[in-house]
Amino acid sequence: MAIIKKKVDTEWFELIMAGKKTYELRLNDFEINEGDTLLLEEVDPVTRLLTGRSIEKKVGFVGKFKTEELIFWSQEEMKEKGFQIISLL
């Protein structure tokens, strides 16, 4: 099991700390798997510097996809409406 460090803006960090944000959307430019630990370090949105606060979260399901794999909707619908990620409790 790996520990993966990533930065997160204060707005999202606060929601994660409060337990309201129970998912993370990231560009698929690093390896992460179920059971790994995601170490999120808070970044000040103005200065872009680390605040010194961090939180560790165990990784559950990891879904990876590319936009061309999203054949459920047309390109026009995806551009117009965007996407949602829905956390199931």
DALINQUI-V980261 format. One record per residue. N is the residue number from 1. RES is the residue in three letters. OMEGA is omega in whole degrees, 0 to 359 (999 if undefined). NEAR is the number of other C-alpha atoms within 10 Angstrom. Layout:
{{N;RES;OMEGA;NEAR} {N;RES;OMEGA;NEAR}}
This chain:
{{1;MET;184;9} {2;ALA;171;12} {3;ILE;182;15} {4;ILE;179;15} {5;LYS;175;13} {6;LYS;178;13} {7;LYS;179;16} {8;VAL;179;21} {9;ASP;183;18} {10;THR;181;18} {11;GLU;182;12} {12;TRP;179;15} {13;PHE;180;20} {14;GLU;180;14} {15;LEU;177;12} {16;ILE;179;18} {17;MET;181;13} {18;ALA;180;10} {19;GLY;181;9} {20;LYS;180;10} {21;LYS;187;13} {22;THR;178;14} {23;TYR;176;16} {24;GLU;177;13} {25;LEU;183;7} {26;ARG;171;9} {27;LEU;184;6} {28;ASN;181;11} {29;ASP;176;6} {30;PHE;181;7} {31;GLU;176;8} {32;ILE;185;16} {33;ASN;176;16} {34;GLU;180;13} {35;GLY;176;15} {36;ASP;175;16} {37;THR;176;18} {38;LEU;179;19} {39;LEU;182;17} {40;LEU;181;19} {41;GLU;182;19} {42;GLU;178;23} {43;VAL;175;22} {44;ASP;184;15} {45;PRO;181;12} {46;VAL;184;8} {47;THR;184;8} {48;ARG;178;12} {49;LEU;176;12} {50;LEU;180;16} {51;THR;184;13} {52;GLY;178;9} {53;ARG;177;11} {54;SER;178;17} {55;ILE;177;12} {56;GLU;178;14} {57;LYS;176;15} {58;LYS;183;12} {59;VAL;173;16} {60;GLY;181;12} {61;PHE;175;9} {62;VAL;177;11} {63;GLY;180;9} {64;LYS;178;8} {65;PHE;175;8} {66;LYS;186;7} {67;THR;180;8} {68;GLU;177;7} {69;GLU;181;7} {70;LEU;185;11} {71;ILE;181;8} {72;PHE;184;8} {73;TRP;177;8} {74;SER;176;10} {75;GLN;180;13} {76;GLU;179;9} {77;GLU;181;11} {78;MET;179;13} {79;LYS;183;9} {80;GLU;190;9} {81;LYS;182;8} {82;GLY;185;9} {83;PHE;171;9} {84;GLN;168;6} {85;ILE;184;8} {86;ILE;178;8} {87;SER;179;9} {88;LEU;181;6} {89;LEU;999;4}}
